[in-house]
Amino acid sequence: MRLASQTPLPASIQTPGYDRAAQAAGIVHIGIGAFHRAHQAVYTDDAMAAGDRDWGIVGVSLRSADVAAQLNPQDGLYTVSTRSAAGSELRLIGAVQHVLVASETPQAVVDAIAAPTTHIVSFTVTEKGYLRRADGSLDLAAAVGAASLYHFAAAGLAARKAGGLGGLTLLSCDNLAGNGAVLRRLMREYLAAHHSDLSAWFDSECRCPATMIDRIVPATTDADRGAVEATLGARDEGAVVTEAFSQWVIEDDFAGPRPRWEKVGAELVADVARYETAKLRMLNGAHSALAYIGLGKGHEFVHQAIADPEIRPVIERLMRKEAAPTIDAAPGQDLAAYADALLDRFANPALNHRLIQIAMDGSQKIPQRWLETLAWHRVRGQRCRSLETAIAAWIAFLRSGHPIDDPLADKLREAAADPNAIERLFGDGGLIASDWRPA
Ligand code: CS2
């Protein structure tokens, strides 16, 4: 039996605490992968259970029809399994109403963004989905393509303006440094090129708040789906598996109404930068280092790599001695305690988080995860032994013959094969733009 609205479920499973059918959709989410379903959709489900109304989510996949095929036959319902050494907890999430596939029904995506009830368009399209050039500007040639978030956002905004509706909040939930400002800049560049009549309206009517998003969400496996089915008594093709920890820090700068996410655990603040920087350089920086160093030593999962007595001290040093000193902590932000908590989260034996999942798209991740830290130390005349080890491990990975999942894969493989790989990658005119230059 496939999970759907009428499926009888065991009493132990938490279900949506509101009338799903009575909710309008207030959010269009582009990039409805496992991360969104285990993070923002859960906060939104909780906000509706706490009394907020009309914040249903219309999910959008830009290319793949997989998530639509998983969720639409289930009336948008899916489960989130929270796993720790202490056991697993399962709950049903009702916030997602249905999923559109932009390549199949592009006009439906535009209509959803242009609907009067929609107030927020949010994004988890991964780093490469922003279609930036190495210098940070928009790759205009790529951004006219069918898989471009800009194309759909602009068409939806144009319809809103034409219909006399208000603007929107465009909410980036990706691991970019200054994700709100990046999205605003790129959206402006797109509009200037294709909808210059919208540029001034966008500036006055729309907002792009910054966010720090954090929850570790490994790709769901068939074994995970089997375990969920055994507990649920129904097949959930859209199941997601995650850790107990979850954090969301959001810049409180919205164009219109929003769910009261702060009532259900999110932090709405004036300035996200220090949280975001700490998360990118400590958590994600350590993750990418674990991925390349760990794969080089034959490990498969994060918890195995962090348990390796040769790897753990490298990661501890990276977080505590290299990344943490570069962060000007906010009041109450304790970076030593943050590093402790991250080590525990990485060690979670119940979460089979594959290193190869983190290793993908290195060219898009490494600048904000490693190079900003390296540049900070460089101007102070200091070396970073752990990050240099991590860079060597990345180059070894690129040379290893392992398939490279990265938009720059071919160029990276070629540059890494050069005896002067460091210069080809990070030097002047190298593949990876950064303020850090190899010594
Ligand atoms: C990971 C992140 O895949 C990766 O690159 O570093 O997805 C990480 O698990 C999340 O950012 C945690 O919040």
Residues whose N, C-alpha, C, O or C-beta is under 5 A from the ligand:
A	BS01	CS2	I213 D214 R215 I216 V217 N284 H287 Q357 I358
